């Protein structure tokens, strides 16, 4: 049974034809009102030959397979000629299809070069029996028709094989080019990732070195504020000095906060995902982007603290939101949008938490939108971007089971939508969460 299933899979047409052949005798009786046991015996023998052919086709070598196909073509032609002889000879209703047998064989087995030739020779030799006693003109005409059909069968099969080989070569060449393109993209991606990693490590070292002198400066400012204000000064001088020293201290605290945020953001070696609040991630990204956006656009953040948690790597999600904010700022600056605005909104859509980053710029051109997330595709100059930001962002979001979409807003401007699955805590986690108070809004 297993062998029969394998044969049916590899040469289904032969087995289907073998099953139909004996039934033709019944149709012949209904159409011609006569029944021939000899014709039925030929059809049964032909069907058995096709079954044996399909059975052995899965068990022979390539050369044996070619011999088997040629033998089947010759036997099939002879079986058909035998049917013609048993059903009336030259008056048989099947006789008119005899000259087309090489064409039919070439159509059934186009991959085999000798199929039409073997069928033509078999048809030519077998036809001698059918045309015995006919006039020389008829014999010549018959031979010419069979030879012509054989020639066209050979020619058609040859053209088919050439077209098939050309198509195969095109597919191989296309696959080779695609592999080379993927390899080139992967190599560029790897090189860019290595450069980014090197810059990240360098930035982490620089930030560590900055922290030490910042601590000294802050300590000295606090000392000066205490000592100077302790001296007898005129009220207006005291007020002015106190304001200057307070602003200096606030600036130092701001620098320390930026350094702290960059240091936490640069720790990309920590890849463990954990439940986190979207509002915290957006707040971190906004603080990092504020240095870039403060002179470009007004930033509005509408991300409630009550949004459900998501299960992500916080640094990675911060990287995504930061990329979207910086891209929006670049678009507004490039097109010199007056009164530029960037809005970050957080919402719940069903079982997903959605973060929308929108701007009031020109939006995405129609020809750019389909290619927006392709690696190394960018409309910026070489000094402004590498074309990896959105591609990496989508990859990171999909790693967390989410999606990243880009679209144009109906009222104008661009919109990037991050959708993440809502984190559903386990029963043990739910007990822990109930024991904690809901955190208040962030300042």
N, C-alpha and C positions, 0 to 999 in steps of 0.2 A: 504493500500500500504506500509506503514512504517513497519507493522508487517511482510509482505511478504519479504521485503528487509532484515529484521533482520533474518528471518528463512533461507533465501538463504545464508546469510553470515555464519551462524553457522552450517548448514548441507547441503552444496551445492550438495554433491554427491547424496543425497536422491531426491532432486528436479530435478536434471539432469536426474536421472534414471526414475523418474516419467514422465518426458516429452518425453523420448525415448520409454517407454513401448508401448503406443498405435501404434507407428509407426512400431513396429515389426510385427503387423498383415499384414501391406502392404508388408513388406519384405517376410513374410511367404507365402503370395499369389503369389508373383513373383517367389519364389524359389520352392514351392510345388504345385502350380497351384490349390489350393483350399482355400476357405475362410470359417472361422467358426465364427459365431456371438457370440457363447458362449465363445470362446477364447478371442474375442475382449472385451466382457463384463468383463471377469476376469481381463484382462490387465487394463481396465479403472478403475475397482474397486481397483486394486493393486496400480495404480498411485494415486488415490484419498487418499488411506490409507497412502502413503508416504508423500503426501502434508500435511495431517492432522498431521502426525508424526513430520514433520519439523516445522510446525506451533506451536505445543504445546511444542516442545523441549525447546523453549526459555522462557516458562512460568511456568515450574514445578520446584519443589525442586530437590535436588540431589537424594533422594530416589524415587521421582516420575519420574525422568529422567531414572533411572535404570529400573523401571517397564515399562516405555514407550519403551525403547530399546529392552527389552526381548519380549514384546508383538509384536513389529514390526518384530523381527526375526521369531517368531512363525507364524505370519500371512503371512510373505513373503514366508516361506517354504510351507505353505498350499496352497497359491495362485499358486506356481510353480507346486505342485502336481496336483492341479485342471487343470492346463494347459495341463499337461501330459495326464490326463484322457480324456479331451475334444479333444485332437489331436491324439488319437489312443491307449491310455492306454499303455500296455507293448510294443506296436509297435510304439509309439510316437518317433519322432526324438529327443525329449528333455529328454527321459527317462535315457539316459546314464549319464546325469549330476546329477541325483538325489543323488547318494551316495556321491557326492562331496559338497552337499549343506552345511553341517556343517563346512567343511573347508573354503568355501567361506564366510560364516557368520563370522567365527573366523578371517578371513583376513580383512573383512570390519569393524568389531568391536573388535579389539584386546584388547582394554582397558577394555572391559566388560567380566568378568570371566564366567558368565552363558550363554553368547550368543550361544556358540557352543553346550552346553548341551541342551538348549531349542530347538534349531534347530534340533539337533539329535533326541530328543524325538518326536518332531512334524513330522520329516521325517519318523521315525520308525512307528508311529501310522498311518500316512497318506499312507504309502506304503502298509499297510495291504489291503487297498481297491484295490490297483493296482495288487497285487499278489494273489487275491482271486482265488481259483481254480488251482493254480500252484502246482507243486510237492513239498513235504516237503524239499527235497534237495535244490531246488531253493529258497524257502522261507528262509531257514537257511543261504544260501550263501548271499542272499540279506541283511538279518539282520546283518550278520557278516561284510559285506562291509560297511554298514551304521554305525555300531558301531565302526569299526576301524577308519573311517573318523572322527567320533565325538571325539574319543580319541586323534587322532593326532591334531585336531583343538584345543581341550582343552590344550594339551601340548604346542603347538606352541604359543597360546595366553598367556599361563602362562610364557613361556620363554621371550616373548616380554615384558610383564609387568615387569618382574624382570630386564630385560636389561634397560627398560625405567626408573625404579626406581633407578638403579645403576647410570645411566647417570645423572639423576636429582641430586643424592647425590654428584656426582663428580662436577657438576656445582655449587652446593651450597658450597661445600668445597673450590672450586677454588675461588668463589666470596668472601668467608670468608677470605681466605688467602690474596687475593688482597686487601681487605679492611684493614686487619691488616698491610700489608706492606705499604699501603698508609698512614695509621695512624702513623706508626713508622717513615716514612720519614717526614711526616708533623710535628711530635713532634720533631724530630732532627732538622728540618729546623727552627722551632720556637725557640728551645733552642739556636741554632747557631745565629739566628737573634737577640735574646735578648742579647747574649754575645757581638755581634758586636755593637749593639746599646749602651751597657754599655761602651764598649771601645771607641766608638765615643764620648759619653758624657764626658768621662774621658779625652780623647785627647783634646776636645774643652776647658776644664777647664785648662789643663796643658798649652796649647798654649796661653790662656789668661794670665796665670801667667808668661810665658816666655816673653811676649811682654813688660811688665813693666821693668824688668832689662835690656832687650835689648835696650830700649829707653835710659836708664841711661848710658849704656856702649857706645852707639853711641854718645851721647851728650858729654861724657868725652873724647872720642877719638877726636871729633871735637875740643874740648877745648885744648887738648894736642897738636894737630897739629898746632893750631893758636899760642899758647904760646911758644912751643919749636922752631918753625921755626922763631919766632920773635927774638930769641936770636942770638948773634953773633957766628956763627959756621963756621967751615972750609967747603968749597964747597963740598968736597966728603962726609963729615958727614951729611951735610944738605940734599944732594941728597939721601943718604941712608935712613935717617930718614923719609923723605917725601915719599919715595917708601914704606917703612914698614907701615907707618900710612895710606897711601892710600889703600894698600892691606888689612889692618885690617878693614878699613871702608867698602871696597867692600865686605869682608866676612860677616860683620854685616848686610849689605843690603841684601845679599843673604839669610841669616838666616831669616830675616824679611819677605822676599818674600815667602820663603817656609812655614813659619808659617801662613802667610796670605792666601796662597793657600790651606793649610790644613784646615784652619778655614772655608773658603768658601765651601770646599768640604764636610766638616763634617756636614753642615747644610742641612741634608736630610729631615728635617721636612717641608721644602718648596717644595711642590709637584706640584706647578702650572706650566703647560707647557707654553711655549712662543716661538715665532720665535727667532732663534739664528743662528749665523754663525758657521759652522762646523770648520772653521780654528781657531776660538777662543777656542772652546771646546778641539780640539786636542792640541793647545798650552798649555792650562791649564794641560791636562793630561801628556804632555811631561815634563813640569816643575816638576810635582809630581813624575814622573817615573825616572827622570834624576838621582836622588839620588841613586836609585837602579841599574840603567843601566850603569852608567858612567864607571864602571870598568869591564863591561861584554861585551858590544857591542857598535859599532858606530851606532848612531841613525840618520837616514835621513828622513826628513819631507818634503813631496811634496804635500801640501794641499793649493791650491790657495785661496786667499781671495775672489775671484770672484765666488766661488761656491754658488749656490742658498741656501737660508735659509731653515732650517728644523724646524718643530714645535715639540719641545721636552722640557723636564726638563733638563736644562744645567748640573746640578750636577749629574743627573742620567747618562746622556750620557758620561760625564767625567769619571764616575765610570766604564762604559763599556770599553772605550778606554784604561783606566788605567789598567784594568784587562787583556786586550789583550796584552798590552806592557809588563807587569810583567810576564805573562805566557811565552811570547817569550823569555824574558831574562832568566827565569828559565830553559827553554829547552836548550838554548845555554850554560848556565853555567853547567848544569847537564852533558851534553855530551862533555864538554870541547872543544867547537868549536873554533879553532884558527881564529882570525880576524872575529869575529862574527859581523853580521850586522842585524839591524832591520830597515825596511823601512815602512813609513806610507804615503799612497797616497790617495788623494781625487779626485774623478771623477764624471761625470754626465752620467748616463745610462738611456736614455729616460726621464721619469718623476721621476727618483729616484736619490738621492745623495748617492754615494757609498764611503765608507772608507775602504781601504785595509791595513791590518797590516801583513807584511811578514817578514820572517827571513830566514837565510841561514843555518838553523840547519838540523837535520836528517828528519824532517817532522813527520807526524803522522803514527804510525804502522797501518796496515790494520785492525787488531783486535780491535784497540782502537777507530778508527774514527767513527764507528756507535754509540758508547756509550759516545762520547765526552761531550755531553750536558746533560747527566743523573746527577741528583742530587747526591752528595756524591761520585761520581766516580772520582778517581784521580790515577795517576801513581806516584805521588810524595810521599815522606815520610810524616808521621804525623806532623812533625815540619815545613813542607814547604807548606802545603795546606789542605783544608777541602773538596775539590771537589765541592764547591758551586759556584766558580767564574764564570765559563762559563754558568752554569745553570741559575744563576741569571741574567747574562748579556743577554742571549737570552730572558728571561722573560721580562726584561726591554725594549729591542729593540722591541719586539712584542707588548708591551704596547703602543708604539708610532706608530704602524702600519707598522713596518719594519720587516726585517728578518736578522738572523745571521747564516752564513754558514761557514763550515770549509772544507779545502781541502789541498792537497799537490801540490806544484808547479811542473810543468814539469821539470824545471831546478834544482829541489831539494829544500827542505825547506818547511815550513808550510805557509799557507795563511788563514787568517780569514777575512771574508767579511761582513761588516755591510751595509745593504741597508735600506734607509729611504725615505719615500715619500717627494717629494719636497713641500715646503710650498707655497701655492698659496694665496697671500694676498687678502683680501676683497677689494671691490672698494674704501671704505673709507681709508683703509690702504695704497692702492696704491698711493693715492694723497699725503699722508704724506711722503711716501718713495721717491717720486719724488722731494720733497722739500729739501731733504738732499743730501749732496755730498757723492759720493762713497768713503768709507774709504780707506786710503792708506794701503800698506802692513805693516804687523807687523814686528818689529825688532826682 
